[in-house]
Each structure stands twice: as C-alpha cells, then as structure tokens.
Amino acid sequence: MSFIKKIFFVEILKGLLLTLRKMLFARPVTIEYPEKVRPVPASGFRGRHALVRDPETGDTRCIACLRCVKVCPSNCINVEYVCDTEKKCRVVTKYEIDALRCVYCAYCVEVCPVNAIVLTEYYEYAGSSREELFFDKEKLLKNWDEFIADKERPYFNPFWRPEGIPEKFLPVKKRKFKGV
C-alpha cells in the first residue's frame, strides 16, 4: 500500500486538490483596497488630526490652555501663544502635531475643554516625506474643513462628552455643546 502511495504521490495530489478547490470555489477574504474602500469601523474612529474651526471667528477654537500638550504621552503636540491684554485671553500663534510620533490615544481630544481638537474619521492618508505628516495650524484647520464638508448632519465626537462622567464635572463649553 505504501509503495502505491509513493508511486502516485497521493499526499501531494491531495494537497494540490485542496489548493485548487480553495482557489476556484472559496470566496476571497481580502479587500481590494483602491477599488473597494473599507468603511469607517465606528463613530469616534481615531484618524487624521484636525483643529475645529470656530464659525464665528473663522479661526481655531483653541484657547491655549495647553492641556493637550501636558496629557500627550508621545509629546507630539507643540503650542505657542501670545496673551491678548485687551481681551484678557490667550491667542494661539502656533499649533503643531507630529503625526509620526502620535499614538492616536485621543487623550488630547478628551481633555480639551472647548472641543478644539479632533481625530477625524479620515484614515486614508500617507506621505512620502516627514514634512507631509507634520501638521501646523493651517493644515489642521484645512483638515477640519475637508472632514466637515462630507458631513450631512452635525458632527459630534463621543470623546467630547465621555460616558460615565456626570455632566456637572464637565467644563461649561462641553456641557452646552450639541455638535458642529
């Protein structure tokens, strides 16, 4: 019996038959990426960074509290500001994020008292140089404009009002916020 198996290569033929059956009759499990785009996994998905544009001023909502800088575990956020003595507030002059260092933890989004930063649901971005993935204030605002243009309804990020935290513990702007 083993002599016949050796002559006819039965085990090899069984393996080839299995391969042929999988190639011809089984459905593919991979997604052909450029032709078929995978849907966003869930709301609140952590993709490309953006600064939320304030509709009243046209500038960022950021108040330069520097909470995002302090909470960032990878130290990828850099914020510079000047003090406006007339309005008694801080004005952001430079807001930079190095996306190559970011771990997409969304701590910056959670800690922001005015909902100024968001990790958008846009995940299809890449760069051939380091500068392309280094976002300054203008690029971040442009990212927001591109992201919000696709939305039919107001955008609300679940990280802006985390579950399980009583409303009285949230900052005033987060308590009153209904969506962008």
C-alpha positions in Angstrom: 0.0 0.0 0.0 2.8 2.5 0.9 4.5 1.6 -2.3 1.5 2.6 -4.4 1.2 5.9 -2.4 4.8 6.6 -3.2 4.4 5.9 -6.9 1.3 8.0 -7.4 2.2 10.8 -5.0 -1.2 10.6 -3.2 -0.3 13.0 -0.5 1.0 15.6 -2.9 -2.1 15.2 -5.1 -4.3 15.7 -2.0 -2.5 18.9 -1.2 -2.8 20.2 -4.8 -6.5 19.3 -4.9 -7.1 21.3 -1.7 -5.2 24.3 -3.1 -7.2 24.1 -6.4 -10.5 23.8 -4.5 -9.7 26.9 -2.4 -8.6 28.9 -5.4 -11.7 28.1 -7.6 -14.6 27.9 -5.1 -13.8 29.8 -2.0 -14.7 33.5 -1.6 -11.7 35.8 -1.1 -11.2 37.2 2.4 -9.2 40.2 1.5 -10.5 43.6 0.4 -9.0 45.0 -2.8 -8.2 48.4 -1.3 -8.1 51.0 -4.0 -11.3 49.7 -5.7 -13.2 48.9 -2.5 -12.8 51.2 0.4 -13.3 49.8 3.8 -16.0 51.6 5.9 -15.0 53.6 9.0 -15.1 51.0 11.8 -17.0 53.1 14.4 -18.0 56.6 15.2 -15.2 58.3 17.1 -12.6 56.5 15.0 -9.2 57.9 15.5 -7.8 59.1 12.2 -6.2 62.2 10.9 -5.8 65.2 13.3 -7.8 68.4 12.8 -8.5 71.7 14.7 -12.1 72.6 14.8 -12.8 75.9 13.2 -14.9 78.4 15.1 -17.7 79.5 12.8 -17.8 83.0 14.4 -14.2 83.9 14.1 -13.0 81.6 11.3 -10.0 80.6 13.5 -9.4 77.7 15.8 -11.5 77.2 18.9 -8.3 76.6 20.9 -7.8 78.8 24.0 -4.2 77.7 24.5 -4.8 76.0 27.9 -2.0 73.6 27.0 -3.9 70.6 28.5 -3.4 68.6 25.2 0.4 69.3 25.4 0.6 68.1 29.0 -1.5 65.0 28.6 0.1 63.8 25.3 2.2 60.6 26.1 4.3 60.9 23.0 5.0 64.7 23.2 3.9 65.2 19.6 1.9 68.4 20.2 3.5 71.9 20.3 1.5 75.0 21.1 2.7 78.6 21.3 0.5 81.6 22.2 0.5 85.3 23.0 -1.5 87.0 25.7 -4.1 89.5 24.5 -4.3 92.0 27.3 -7.2 93.8 25.7 -9.5 90.7 25.7 -7.7 89.1 28.7 -7.2 85.8 26.9 -4.6 83.7 25.1 -4.3 83.7 21.3 -2.8 80.7 19.6 0.1 81.6 17.2 1.4 78.1 16.5 -0.2 74.7 16.9 1.8 71.7 15.6 1.3 68.0 15.7 3.9 65.4 14.5 1.6 62.6 13.3 4.6 60.2 13.0 5.1 60.4 16.8 1.4 60.3 17.7 0.0 57.1 19.1 -3.7 58.1 18.4 -4.7 57.7 22.0 -7.2 60.7 21.8 -6.2 62.0 25.2 -5.9 65.4 23.7 -9.5 65.2 22.4 -10.8 64.1 25.8 -9.0 66.7 27.8 -9.8 69.7 25.6 -12.3 71.9 27.5 -13.6 73.6 24.3 -13.6 70.7 21.8 -10.9 72.4 19.7 -9.1 69.2 18.5 -10.4 66.1 17.0 -9.1 62.9 15.4 -11.2 62.7 12.3 -12.6 59.5 10.8 -10.3 60.0 7.7 -7.7 57.2 7.7 -6.5 57.2 4.1 -3.5 59.5 4.3 0.1 58.9 3.8 3.2 60.8 2.9 6.5 60.3 1.2 8.3 62.8 3.4 8.3 63.7 7.1 7.0 67.2 6.3 3.8 65.8 4.8 2.8 64.3 8.2 3.8 67.3 10.3 0.6 69.3 10.7 0.8 73.0 11.6 -2.2 75.2 12.4 -3.2 75.9 8.8 -3.0 72.3 7.8 -5.0 71.2 10.8 -7.7 73.8 10.0 -7.7 72.6 6.4 -8.1 69.0 7.6 -11.2 70.1 9.6 -12.7 71.8 6.5 -12.2 68.7 4.4 -13.6 66.5 7.0 -16.7 68.5 7.8 -17.5 69.1 4.2 -18.5 65.4 3.9 -20.9 65.5 6.8 -24.7 65.9 6.1 -25.6 66.2 9.8 -23.8 67.9 12.7 -20.7 66.1 13.8 -20.4 65.0 17.4 -17.4 63.1 18.7 -18.1 60.8 21.6 -14.8 61.8 23.2 -16.1 65.3 23.6 -18.6 64.0 26.2 -17.2 60.8 27.6 -19.7 58.3 29.0 -19.8 57.8 32.8 -18.7 61.3 33.7 -21.5 63.3 35.4 -22.4 66.4 33.4 -21.6 68.7 36.4 -17.9 67.7 36.2 -17.6 68.7 32.5 -16.3 72.2 31.6 -19.1 74.6 30.7 -18.4 74.5 26.9 -18.6 70.7 26.9 -21.9 70.8 28.9 -23.6 73.2 26.4 -22.1 71.6 23.2 -24.5 69.9 20.9 -22.4 69.3 17.7 -20.6 71.1 14.9 
